[in-house]
Amino acid sequence: MTFTVAIIGRPNVGKSTLFNRLTGKRHALVDDTPGVTRDRREGAANLAGMGFTIIDTAGLEKAAEGSLAARMTAQSRQAILDADVTIMLVDGRAGVTQADKHFAQEIRKTKRPVILVVNKAEGGKARTGIAEAHSLGLGEPVAISAEHGEGLVDLYEALAPFDKSEKDEFDGENEGEKADKQLPDLHLAIVGRPNVGKSTLINTILGAERVLTGPEAGITRDSIAIDCEWEGRKLKIVDTAGMRKRANVVNKLEKLAVADSLHSIQYAQVVVLVVDANEPLEKQENLIAQHVEQEGRAMVLAVNKWDTVKDKDAYLKAIEQRLVQVMPQMKGIPVVPISGQTGQNVTKLLKECFRMYQMWNREITTGQLNKWLTAAMEEHSPPMVKGRRIKVRYMTQKSARPPTFFLFSNTSDIPDSYIRYLVNHMRAEFRMPGIPIRMRIRKNKNPYSDTGGD
């Protein structure tokens, strides 16, 4: 049994740096600009062999009701209630501020366990801040440096009383079996331009206001991974920052956020590209789709805000024609009209995601492949290359996720146009529309040939 720790504090005291230190990875964006983190982010932490769940938060701020800052603070308050223990983080260099005192009082009101931690405590400049921390009334402060990894032994001792794992009875399962049960059935990334409704869609799927939403473009900065269940199946859904045209991305934080979104695509299994039904498909959608295809991920196109479209039949015809023009590399991907706000067709969207995931995992027997290959070449023979006839002898599947095939031939110079013909023919024959297919050429590797030559 693990326990959960929430990191709370005013902006720019080093919460995300501590989160990254404890998880051992650069999960959260870190910058000197205050307020980089906006949503709650969870991660698996390990401190000297003690495992627990860590929650990075936006921090606590005094803000006008209904504002983005107020919604961020509400997310942080919820994290305190969800956690077994809260780390109240203050900046040792800056000392205790009025904001620290205000929020320490708020945390005490929750009557939840809290550990006071003074960050940036390396060097002599933090001595005054450490001394001032006693005035917050949260007990003896733990001095650390999240950036340099100092003071983590003291933090371990403060957290150890909340670790109940050693008291759990042995349940007959080894750690590997437990880990397998925790793996999601589907790892889903939600991507698209800013303000198309990605976070609203995720909240609708979860049935709770788990990620921040609002009319402001670019609310989401970090890629937020959330574990949930849908119809008895485990999902890991990743909310990503909106991706604008590269020329429009000039801010450092936005560059980091977009890089984080692209990284999320790399580790997803299925990608949902969300577009606004009131905005035309543009080059940016094509670039995102190209990146998804290059990473070999399955994709579903979600047309959001469908409830605002008047002539739905005409719109669907127009978008299908547009897809052929701007996304030829993803021909045949499912197009699902949805409303993240009302929940319209969200169930259908998830069903399409699982269907694409099954095709993405497709394995075809060698016998089926070579029977199809013979028919495909009879229908359209390989072209001549430098006056030499191409002999494609044999084909086998190397792997799935995405489906990857080896094509054994007497030459490696098979034209790309013929490879595209085979890929499109295969998609139609084996009913894998929209699935990225990899076809690799291998010269003189026919396993049924003694010489391997011509």
Phi, psi and omega in degrees: 000123179265173176232167187241135181237127176256135177261120185235149177166170178291167183299146171068031174261357176105024182297313181291328177296318177294319177303312180296323179297317184283330178275344178079009181217164175274073180281322186252144176293137180233131179202161179288344180291128178295148174078026178296312180282136180235319179261163170290137177233128180255148178207161177271116184256155176217125180231104181054042178089352178269117182264142177199169177264130181247140179242119173271139184234167179289340184099177183248131179221149169281122185211157179293142181301133179090349181283166178301317180299322179293321179292324176296317180295323178297322176297320180293319178298321179295324179298322178300316182290328182281338187272157174281330179209146181247135171264115174270112187258129175235161182267114182294330181286318182281338183080179181281126180256171176298325178296319177301315181297318181298314185281334173297322177295320178296319181295321179298325181296331180288341181058028176265152179300139183219142175242123179275123182236128177260113181268168180059040187268005178290141178084175185281343184295339186269357184300317180296317180297321178296317179296318181294333184298334178300333183290348182283346177072028180247019178094188182292124181286147175258119183269126180220170166230102181297325182291321185257358177076023180268147176080008184289335176296318178294323177294321177302313182297327179287327182273337187306322180299341181268355181276111181259005188298324182289342181271350180292141176283149178292127185255011175086359179253138175277171185296326180296319179295320178296317181298320181297322181291338182272349181293138179288151174288336181208131177255111191243128175251133179256117186231168178154180177292166177298145170066029176265356176103025182295311182292323177298319178299316181296318178298324178293318178298318183281339183073024181203157177279071185278325179240153184292140175225166178163173182288343182289132177285145174078028180295313181284129178244303175287155168276115187259117178266130183230128176269137179204180176234145176221118182050043176081003181247141182278134179235143165244112183253132181246117174273130185241161176290147177297143182248110178269177175301141184304323182295334182271351182266098182244338181284137182301316181297320180293323177298317178296320181295317180294319177299322178295322178295316178296324177296323179295323177298320182301325184258004177276166172256317175233140180244128174261114176269113183265129176236156179270124181298341181267000180239140180289153173294131183239181180301329182298318177299321179296318180295320178296315179298321177299318180294320178299316180294319179298326178279354177074030181260149174286152185220146173232137179263120178253117179268100187275166181063035182296334181292346180266355182276132182273300181266088187291320181298315180295322181296315181298319178297318181295319183288327176295319177295321180293324179299320179298326183280316188259343181227053182297334182289345180242037182303130177092005180293147178294139175246117184241111175289129183222169167227107178296333182288315184262345182090004181301126175065013178293322176298318178298320180300313181294324176297320178294324179297316179292325178295316178295324179297320178296318179292325179295333178267008188297135173238131183246135183292155180298323179298315178297318181299313185285332173295316177294318182301318179299315181293320181295321180285331175291325179289323180213102185291149176298146181284167174282142177235115181055040178076008183244134181283134179280130176246107175265111190266327196200154181213142177212157178269127180276317184196172172249184173059058359275166178301122184234132187232148172256129179247114183266125187218167177279359178209151176264003184264039177287127183302146179301326181297324179285326176296319177298321177300314181295318180297313180295321178296319180295317179303318181289318184292316185259012174055061178233053182296136176079359181271128176294129181240131177256129178234113182255140181266132175236126183268132174053048179235031181290112183292346179265006180251131180290323184267330183073008181257201181284000000 
